[in-house]
Amino acid sequence: TWVSAVLTSAKLNEQLRDNMLALSTHLHSGAAGDGAADKSIQKTIDEIVNTSAALQNDDDFLVTVTTGETWDITVLLYVTAAAVASQGIRIAFTFPAASTARAGLVTIDNSAVAVVPVAITTGTGFFTHGRNVGVAFVRVDAYFVFTASGTVQFQWAQDTAHASNTTVEAGSKMLA
């Protein structure tokens, strides 16, 4: 509850992040077909990239899948980056070849909310959040139909390589 207080953009970002993490849900209809969450992976330490726009595998966010499964995967990121235009984050997934994937994405920062629904290709960056903002909450909802077994790996990089840190902070989650 906000009573007689000034709501700064930093506090709003924290509140939005905490609320979205608390409310996040996802479904998985694998072999068990129960729609239950199989994995909830939470970062325990910050992951930092600097001076690299090359997509790299996230240290924590990956799951193994089986042919014939359908998954909804949600990634909840709290991202900090230099408050300079185009120095944000670029994201992607790698997944078994010939599988089908679609993603929707929501970003919330101190100046805007964006929603981007797209079809995604394995290993290809499908969203860039490069705004003149130092902090953002990014929610990625991806839907996969697997025609082969393998690994789904979340990837990210700096939008534009620069010497300042781009950080996916501890507490960010992947629900799969």
C-alpha positions in Angstrom: 0.0 0.0 0.0 1.3 3.4 -1.0 0.1 6.0 1.5 1.5 9.6 1.6 4.7 8.5 0.0 6.6 9.5 -3.2 6.8 6.6 -5.6 10.2 6.8 -7.3 10.8 4.9 -10.6 13.3 2.6 -8.7 10.6 1.7 -6.1 8.0 1.2 -8.8 10.4 -1.2 -10.7 11.0 -3.2 -7.5 7.3 -3.4 -6.7 6.4 -4.5 -10.3 9.2 -7.1 -10.3 8.1 -8.5 -6.9 4.4 -8.6 -7.9 5.1 -10.2 -11.3 7.4 -12.8 -9.7 4.7 -13.6 -7.1 1.9 -13.9 -9.7 3.8 -15.8 -12.4 2.5 -19.1 -13.6 3.1 -21.5 -16.4 2.0 -24.8 -17.8 3.8 -27.9 -19.1 1.9 -30.7 -20.8 4.6 -33.4 -21.1 4.3 -37.1 -20.8 2.5 -36.8 -17.4 0.1 -34.3 -19.0 -0.6 -32.8 -15.6 0.0 -29.2 -16.5 2.2 -28.8 -13.4 5.5 -26.9 -13.1 8.4 -29.3 -13.5 11.1 -26.7 -12.7 11.5 -23.4 -11.1 15.0 -22.2 -11.5 16.1 -19.0 -9.6 19.4 -17.2 -10.0 21.3 -17.1 -6.7 24.0 -14.7 -7.9 24.1 -11.9 -10.5 25.2 -12.9 -14.0 27.2 -10.1 -15.8 28.2 -9.5 -19.4 30.2 -6.6 -20.7 31.8 -5.8 -24.0 29.9 -8.5 -25.9 26.9 -8.5 -28.1 27.3 -12.2 -28.9 24.5 -14.4 -27.5 25.7 -16.5 -24.7 24.1 -19.3 -22.8 22.6 -18.2 -19.5 24.4 -20.0 -16.6 21.2 -21.2 -15.0 18.2 -21.3 -17.4 18.0 -24.6 -19.3 15.7 -27.6 -19.3 15.7 -31.0 -21.0 12.7 -31.9 -23.2 11.4 -35.0 -24.9 9.8 -35.5 -28.4 6.1 -34.9 -28.4 6.1 -32.6 -25.4 4.5 -29.1 -25.4 5.9 -26.6 -22.9 5.1 -23.1 -21.8 8.3 -21.5 -20.4 8.3 -18.2 -18.5 11.5 -16.3 -17.9 11.4 -13.4 -15.4 14.4 -11.1 -15.6 15.4 -8.2 -13.5 18.0 -6.5 -15.7 20.3 -3.6 -15.0 22.4 -1.9 -17.7 24.0 1.5 -18.5 21.4 4.2 -18.8 22.5 5.0 -22.4 20.4 4.4 -25.5 20.9 1.0 -27.1 22.8 -0.5 -24.2 20.1 -2.9 -23.1 19.7 -6.7 -23.5 19.1 -9.0 -26.4 17.5 -12.4 -25.8 17.0 -15.8 -27.5 16.4 -19.5 -26.9 18.2 -22.5 -28.4 16.0 -25.6 -28.7 15.8 -28.9 -30.7 15.8 -28.4 -34.5 12.4 -28.6 -36.3 10.5 -27.8 -33.1 8.0 -25.0 -33.2 8.3 -22.0 -30.9 6.5 -18.7 -30.3 7.2 -16.1 -27.7 5.5 -13.1 -26.2 7.5 -10.6 -24.2 6.6 -7.8 -21.8 9.1 -5.3 -20.5 8.5 -2.8 -17.8 10.9 0.0 -17.0 10.6 3.5 -15.7 9.3 4.9 -19.0 7.3 2.3 -20.9 5.6 -1.1 -21.2 6.1 -3.1 -24.4 4.5 -6.3 -25.6 6.0 -8.2 -28.5 4.5 -11.5 -29.8 6.9 -13.3 -32.3 7.7 -16.6 -33.8 11.2 -17.6 -32.8 14.0 -19.5 -34.4 16.6 -21.5 -32.4 19.7 -19.4 -31.5 18.4 -16.2 -33.1 17.9 -13.1 -31.0 14.2 -12.3 -31.1 14.0 -9.3 -28.8 16.1 -6.3 -28.0 15.5 -4.0 -25.1 17.9 -1.2 -25.7 16.5 1.9 -24.1 17.9 4.8 -22.3 17.0 3.1 -19.0 19.3 1.7 -16.3 16.9 -1.0 -15.0 14.0 -3.0 -16.5 11.8 -6.0 -15.7 11.6 -8.4 -18.6 9.0 -11.2 -18.8 9.3 -13.7 -21.6 6.5 -16.3 -22.2 7.5 -18.9 -24.8 5.4 -21.8 -26.1 7.2 -24.8 -27.6 6.0 -28.0 -29.4 9.0 -30.4 -29.5 9.5 -32.7 -32.5 12.8 -33.9 -31.1 14.4 -34.4 -27.7 17.1 -32.1 -26.4 17.7 -29.0 -24.4 16.0 -25.6 -24.3 18.6 -23.0 -23.3 17.9 -19.4 -22.6 20.5 -17.0 -24.1 21.2 -13.3 -23.8 23.7 -10.6 -24.6 24.2 -6.9 -24.5 22.2 -5.1 -27.2 25.3 -3.3 -28.3 28.7 -4.3 -27.0 30.0 -1.7 -24.5 32.3 -1.6 -21.5 29.6 -1.1 -18.9 28.0 -4.2 -17.2 24.7 -5.6 -18.3 23.4 -7.7 -15.4 20.7 -10.3 -15.0 20.3 -10.0 -11.3 19.9 -12.7 -8.6 16.3 -13.5 -8.0 15.5 -13.7 -11.8 13.6 -17.0 -12.6 12.8 -19.5 -15.3 9.6 -21.6 -14.9 9.5 -24.6 -17.1 
